[in-house]
C-alpha cells in the first residue's frame, strides 16, 4: 500500500465536492503529521512548534465549523500502532462531521477560514483526509 501525506487536495480530489454535494452527513478522518517547528509561508519569525501552530488552527477552526453546521467529534494524539506495519506514525488524529460535502467546501473556501489555515499550513508536514459516509 502506497500513501503520501499532503497539505492540499489535488484537482481531482477538489472535484469530488461537486459530485453529489448534498450527500451527508459526512465525516472526515484526518491523519496529521506535524513539522517539528512551524514554518509560515510569509516568512514570519516564530518559535512555535508544529503542534502549537496546529493547536492555534484548531482553536480558530471551531468557529468556522460552527458557521457551516459542522463539529469535531474526536481528536487526539497517536500513541502507537496496534495492527499492521508502517514506517512512521501520524502525530494526531481528528474526525470532523459536516452536514454534507457542500458545507465542507463552503468552509474551506471562506476567506476567514483561509486566514486561519495559515497556522495549519505552517504546522503540517502533511496529512491524509479520508471521507466517511
QUINOR-V764038 format. One record per backbone hydrogen bond with DSSP energy under -0.5 kcal/mol. CO is the residue of the C=O (numbers start at 0). NH is the residue of the N-H. E is the energy in kcal/mol with one decimal. If there is no record, write none. Layout:
CO/NH/E ; CO/NH/E
//
This chain:
5/126/-2.0 ; 9/13/-2.2 ; 10/14/-2.2 ; 11/15/-0.9 ; 13/16/-1.6 ; 14/17/-1.4 ; 14/18/-0.7 ; 15/18/-0.5 ; 17/19/-0.9 ; 17/20/-0.6 ; 19/22/-2.1 ; 20/101/-2.5 ; 22/100/-1.3 ; 25/97/-2.8 ; 26/28/-0.6 ; 26/131/-3.1 ; 27/29/-0.6 ; 27/95/-1.9 ; 28/30/-0.6 ; 28/129/-2.7 ; 29/31/-0.7 ; 29/93/-1.9 ; 30/127/-2.1 ; 31/90/-2.7 ; 31/91/-1.9 ; 32/124/-3.2 ; 32/125/-1.6 ; 34/49/-0.7 ; 35/49/-1.0 ; 39/42/-1.8 ; 47/37/-2.1 ; 48/52/-2.2 ; 49/53/-2.4 ; 50/54/-2.3 ; 51/55/-1.7 ; 52/56/-2.0 ; 53/57/-2.6 ; 54/58/-2.4 ; 55/59/-2.2 ; 56/60/-2.5 ; 57/61/-1.0 ; 58/61/-0.6 ; 58/62/-0.5 ; 59/62/-0.8 ; 59/63/-0.9 ; 60/64/-2.7 ; 61/65/-2.0 ; 62/66/-1.9 ; 63/67/-0.8 ; 64/67/-1.1 ; 64/69/-3.0 ; 65/68/-1.5 ; 70/96/-3.2 ; 73/94/-3.0 ; 75/92/-2.6 ; 79/81/-0.6 ; 90/77/-2.5 ; 91/31/-2.7 ; 92/75/-2.2 ; 93/29/-3.5 ; 94/72/-3.0 ; 94/73/-1.4 ; 95/27/-3.0 ; 96/70/-2.0 ; 97/24/-0.6 ; 97/25/-2.1 ; 99/103/-1.4 ; 100/104/-2.6 ; 101/105/-2.5 ; 102/106/-2.2 ; 103/107/-2.7 ; 104/108/-1.0 ; 105/109/-0.7 ; 106/109/-1.2 ; 109/113/-2.5 ; 110/114/-1.6 ; 111/115/-1.7 ; 112/116/-2.5 ; 114/117/-1.2 ; 115/118/-1.7 ; 115/119/-0.7 ; 116/120/-2.8 ; 117/121/-2.0 ; 118/122/-1.7 ; 119/123/-2.5 ; 121/38/-1.9 ; 122/34/-3.2 ; 125/32/-2.7 ; 126/5/-2.2 ; 127/30/-3.0 ; 128/130/-0.5 ; 129/28/-2.9 ; 131/26/-2.8
//
